[in-house]
Amino acid sequence: MASNSFGEIFRLTSFGESHGEALGGIIDGVPAGIEIDYNFIQTEMDRRRPGQSKIVTQRKESDTVQFLSGIFEGKTTGTSIGFIIVNENQKSRDYDHIKDIYRPSHADFTYDKKYGNRDYRGGGRSSARETVARVVAGAIAKLALNQIGVTIQAFVNQVGTIKVEKAYKQLDLSLTESNDVRCPDLKIAAKMEQLIKETRKKGDTIGGCVQCVITGTPIGLGEPVFDKLHADLGKAMLSINAVKGFEYGSGFAGVEMNGSEHNDVFNTDQSTQTNNSGGIQGGISNGEDIYFRVAFKPVATLMQKQQTINNTNQEVEMEGKGRHDACVVPRAVVIVEAMTAITLFDFYLRNKLARL
């Protein structure tokens, strides 16, 4: 299986399956001398881990990171960072009933046709559990970006039809972690949580959107043709399990505006009066806030009966078993931040090399 790596200079290669012994990764291109805050990294892992609240999957994993290389006396050495996260609470028998069955809207069918073999336990390599490695790499990228004044903040801004109508600058983003949904609008968060609970009771699932805001981005990150900053951010987001859409700046709403409304007029200090560009122009960061939204589909595993087929093309009936999210977006917030940090730090390092 190819394509297990992401990034050009700051590069993560991940490995492992949902029900294997462990997951992990190797991070190349990490500059020497970055101070590693282990507590911060574990806090990031805790934001992603299962079992953290009543509205997410109840699989119990500590998601403790074990670093194997690349760090000495609390600082990066400049060599590759190797790490693992041991799986502790696999219940593989929950998946015995789908050994020969293709679950609707899962990767079962496509994996089987592409490779002629698949790990049916929790989805194997296609499981969202693979994202633990991304969160580790993202946490290290965040620590590096913090040193140059870059902050990344994501939050849930929609679950089903319930959405935050306020612009992100009208919200107190420090409230994001104050509730299980991770929405900074507390009234809307309560409605979202209720919807997720009602959906779970019906054995169904629901989707939503995560919005991400980057502040303090240096001017000049990104390339003008194929490696546009927003293009790589889009690739990063669309590589996350269950993501169905990505829009930045004015996004699709921009098609309803005239150019005279949409253009971001400059101030004399080189800032802009509006930011419909979403902090990126010509594929290159302009110093304004970068903001974007990521759409997640409803989780494909339902706790209700569905018609499907097996690997001999017979029609069969199946029902999901085990521990699954009714809505993935609360746990996806930190994954969106992680992939953002990996992408941004990679472009920062690329820009430094371009100026040598």
C-alpha positions in Angstrom: 0.0 0.0 0.0 1.5 3.3 -1.1 0.8 6.9 0.0 1.2 6.6 3.7 3.2 9.9 3.9 2.2 13.5 3.9 4.4 16.6 3.6 7.5 17.6 1.6 10.0 18.7 4.3 8.1 18.2 7.5 6.9 14.8 6.5 4.8 12.3 8.4 4.7 8.6 7.5 2.1 6.7 9.5 1.5 3.0 10.1 -0.8 0.6 11.9 -4.4 -0.6 11.9 -7.4 0.0 14.2 -7.2 -3.5 15.7 -3.5 -4.2 15.3 -0.9 -4.2 18.1 -0.1 -0.5 17.7 -0.2 2.6 15.5 2.6 5.1 15.0 4.6 7.1 12.7 8.0 8.6 11.7 8.3 12.4 11.3 11.1 13.6 9.1 12.4 17.1 8.6 11.9 18.3 12.2 14.5 21.0 12.9 16.8 20.5 15.9 16.2 22.5 19.1 12.4 22.5 19.3 11.3 22.1 22.9 8.9 19.2 23.3 6.1 19.7 25.8 4.9 16.1 26.5 1.9 17.3 28.5 0.7 19.4 25.5 1.1 16.4 23.1 -0.9 14.1 25.5 -3.6 16.8 25.9 -3.9 16.9 22.1 -4.2 13.1 22.1 -6.9 13.3 24.8 -9.0 15.7 22.7 -9.1 13.0 19.9 -9.3 9.8 22.0 -12.5 7.8 22.2 -14.5 7.5 25.4 -14.0 11.1 26.4 -17.7 12.0 26.7 -21.2 10.4 26.3 -21.7 11.6 22.7 -18.7 9.8 21.2 -17.6 6.1 20.8 -17.0 4.4 24.1 -13.9 2.5 23.1 -11.5 2.9 26.0 -8.0 3.9 24.9 -5.5 5.9 26.9 -3.7 6.9 23.6 -0.4 7.3 25.4 2.4 8.2 23.1 5.8 6.5 23.3 8.6 8.3 21.6 11.4 6.1 20.3 13.8 8.5 18.7 14.6 12.1 17.7 14.2 13.7 21.1 17.0 14.2 23.7 16.8 16.0 27.0 13.4 17.5 26.0 14.5 18.9 22.6 14.4 17.6 19.0 17.7 16.5 17.7 17.1 17.0 14.0 16.9 13.3 13.3 13.7 11.5 12.5 11.1 11.2 15.4 9.7 7.7 15.8 6.7 7.0 18.0 4.0 4.4 18.7 0.6 4.4 20.3 -0.3 0.9 21.6 -3.9 -0.3 21.1 -5.4 -1.4 24.4 -9.1 -2.0 24.0 -9.7 -3.9 20.7 -12.9 -5.9 20.5 -12.3 -7.5 17.1 -15.2 -10.0 17.6 -17.6 -7.1 17.1 -16.7 -7.3 13.4 -16.9 -11.0 12.8 -20.4 -10.6 11.3 -19.0 -8.4 8.5 -16.0 -10.5 7.5 -17.6 -11.3 4.1 -20.0 -8.3 3.9 -19.5 -4.9 2.3 -20.9 -2.2 4.6 -22.7 0.6 2.7 -20.5 3.7 2.3 -17.4 2.1 3.9 -14.1 1.3 2.2 -14.8 -2.5 2.4 -15.8 -2.9 -1.2 -13.1 -0.7 -2.7 -10.3 -2.1 -0.5 -11.3 -5.7 -1.4 -11.4 -4.9 -5.1 -8.1 -3.0 -5.1 -6.0 -5.3 -2.9 -7.9 -8.6 -3.0 -7.7 -8.7 0.8 -8.9 -6.5 3.7 -8.7 -6.2 7.4 -12.3 -6.2 8.4 -11.6 -5.5 12.1 -12.7 -1.9 12.6 -11.9 -1.1 9.0 -8.2 -1.8 9.4 -6.0 0.9 7.8 -9.1 2.8 6.6 -10.2 3.4 10.2 -10.2 6.9 11.6 -8.0 5.5 14.4 -5.1 6.0 12.0 -5.5 9.8 12.8 -3.7 9.3 16.1 -0.4 9.6 14.3 -1.5 12.8 12.6 -2.4 14.3 16.0 1.1 13.6 17.3 2.8 15.1 14.3 0.4 18.1 14.4 1.2 18.7 18.1 4.9 18.9 17.3 4.1 21.2 14.4 2.0 23.4 16.7 4.9 23.7 19.2 7.1 24.9 16.4 4.6 27.3 14.9 3.9 28.8 18.4 7.5 30.0 18.4 6.8 32.2 15.4 3.5 33.4 16.7 1.1 31.2 14.6 -2.1 30.0 16.3 -4.6 27.4 15.0 -8.1 27.2 16.4 -10.8 24.9 15.1 -14.4 24.4 16.4 -17.6 22.8 15.4 -19.9 25.2 13.6 -22.6 22.9 12.3 -24.2 19.6 13.2 -27.0 18.5 10.9 -29.1 21.6 10.2 -28.0 23.3 13.5 -25.3 25.9 12.7 -23.5 28.8 14.2 -24.7 31.9 12.3 -22.1 34.3 13.8 -18.8 35.0 12.1 -15.8 33.6 13.9 -14.6 37.1 15.0 -17.9 37.5 16.9 -17.3 34.3 18.9 -15.2 33.7 22.0 -13.1 30.8 20.7 -11.7 30.2 24.2 -15.1 28.6 25.0 -14.6 25.8 22.4 -13.3 23.2 24.9 -16.0 24.1 27.5 -18.5 21.6 26.1 -18.5 18.1 24.7 -19.5 19.3 21.2 -16.6 21.8 21.0 -18.7 24.7 19.8 -17.9 28.2 21.2 -21.6 29.3 20.9 -22.9 27.7 24.1 -26.6 28.0 23.2 -26.0 26.4 19.8 -23.7 23.8 21.4 -26.5 22.6 23.7 -28.8 22.2 20.7 -26.1 20.3 18.8 -25.5 17.9 21.7 -29.2 17.2 22.1 -29.4 16.4 18.3 -26.5 14.0 18.6 -28.0 12.2 21.5 -31.4 11.9 19.8 -29.7 10.6 16.7 -27.7 8.0 18.7 -30.9 6.8 20.4 -32.4 6.0 16.9 -29.3 4.0 16.0 -28.5 6.6 13.3 -25.7 9.1 12.6 -25.4 12.7 11.5 -22.7 14.9 9.9 -21.5 18.4 10.5 -18.8 21.0 9.8 -15.6 22.1 11.5 -14.3 25.6 11.0 -10.6 26.4 11.4 -9.0 29.8 11.9 -5.2 30.5 11.6 -3.8 33.7 12.9 -0.3 35.1 12.7 0.6 33.3 9.4 3.7 34.8 7.8 3.3 36.5 4.4 4.6 34.4 1.5 3.7 30.8 2.4 2.6 28.8 -0.7 3.5 28.6 -4.3 1.7 30.3 -7.2 1.0 27.3 -9.4 0.6 23.7 -8.3 1.5 23.9 -4.6 -0.9 26.7 -3.7 -1.3 26.9 0.1 -5.1 26.5 -0.1 -4.7 23.5 -2.4 -2.5 21.7 0.0 -4.8 22.6 2.9 -7.7 21.2 0.9 -5.7 18.0 0.2 -4.9 17.7 3.9 -8.5 18.1 5.0 -9.9 15.8 2.3 -7.4 13.1 3.5 -9.3 12.9 6.8 -11.8 10.1 7.1 -15.4 11.1 6.4 -14.6 14.5 4.9 -16.8 15.4 1.9 -16.0 19.1 1.4 -13.6 22.0 1.9 -14.1 25.7 1.4 -11.9 28.7 2.4 -12.5 32.4 2.6 -15.9 33.3 1.1 -16.1 29.8 -0.4 -19.3 28.9 -2.3 -21.1 32.0 -0.9 -18.7 34.1 -3.0 -20.4 33.2 -6.2 -23.4 35.3 -5.1 -21.3 38.5 -4.8 -20.2 41.0 -7.3 -16.5 41.6 -7.7 -16.9 45.1 -6.3 -18.2 43.4 -3.1 -15.8 40.5 -3.0 -12.5 42.4 -3.6 -10.4 42.9 -0.4 -9.4 46.6 -0.5 -6.0 47.4 1.0 -5.3 49.7 3.9 -2.1 51.8 4.0 -0.5 49.3 6.5 -1.0 46.5 3.9 -3.8 44.9 5.8 -7.2 44.5 4.0 -10.6 46.0 4.9 -12.3 42.6 4.3 -11.0 39.1 4.1 -13.1 37.3 1.4 -9.8 35.8 0.2 -9.4 33.9 3.4 -5.9 35.0 4.0 -4.6 33.5 0.7 -4.2 35.3 -2.7 -2.6 33.7 -5.7 -2.0 30.5 -3.6 0.2 32.5 -1.2 -0.6 33.7 2.3 -1.1 37.5 2.6 -0.8 37.8 6.4 -4.5 38.0 7.1 -6.4 35.3 9.0 -6.7 32.1 7.1 -10.1 30.5 7.7 -11.9 27.5 6.2 -14.7 25.0 6.7 -14.5 21.2 6.5 -17.7 19.1 5.9 -17.9 15.7 7.5 -20.5 13.1 6.3 -22.7 11.1 8.7 -20.7 8.2 10.1 -21.4 5.2 7.8 -21.9 2.6 10.6 -25.5 2.6 11.8 -27.0 0.7 14.7 -30.0 -0.3 12.6 -30.6 -2.8 9.8 -29.5 -2.1 6.3 -29.5 -4.1 3.0 -26.2 -4.8 1.4 -24.3 -7.5 -0.5 -21.5 -9.9 0.5 -18.4 -10.8 -1.4 -20.3 -13.4 -3.5 -22.8 -10.7 -4.6 -25.6 -12.1 -2.5 -28.1 -9.7 -1.0 -27.8 -9.8 2.8 -29.0 -7.8 5.8 -26.6 -6.3 8.3 -26.6 -4.2 11.5 -23.7 -2.4 13.0 -22.3 -3.7 16.3 -19.7 -2.4 18.7 -18.7 1.2 19.6 -19.1 4.0 17.1 -19.6 7.8 17.0 -23.0 9.0 16.2 -21.3 12.2 15.0 -17.6 12.5 14.3 -17.2 16.3 14.3 -16.5 16.8 18.0 -13.4 14.5 17.9 -12.5 15.7 14.4 -11.7 19.3 15.7 -8.2 18.4 16.8 -7.5 16.3 13.7 -8.4 19.3 11.5 -6.0 21.4 13.6 -3.3 18.8 13.4 -3.4 18.5 9.6 -3.5 22.3 9.4 -0.4 22.6 11.5 1.5 19.9 9.5 0.7 21.7 6.3 1.5 25.1 7.5 4.8 24.2 9.1 5.9 22.2 6.0 5.2 25.3 3.9 7.1 27.5 6.4 10.2 25.2 6.1 9.9 25.2 2.3 9.8 29.0 2.3 13.0 29.2 4.4 14.8 27.0 1.9 13.5 29.1 -1.0 15.2 32.2 0.5 18.6 30.6 1.1 
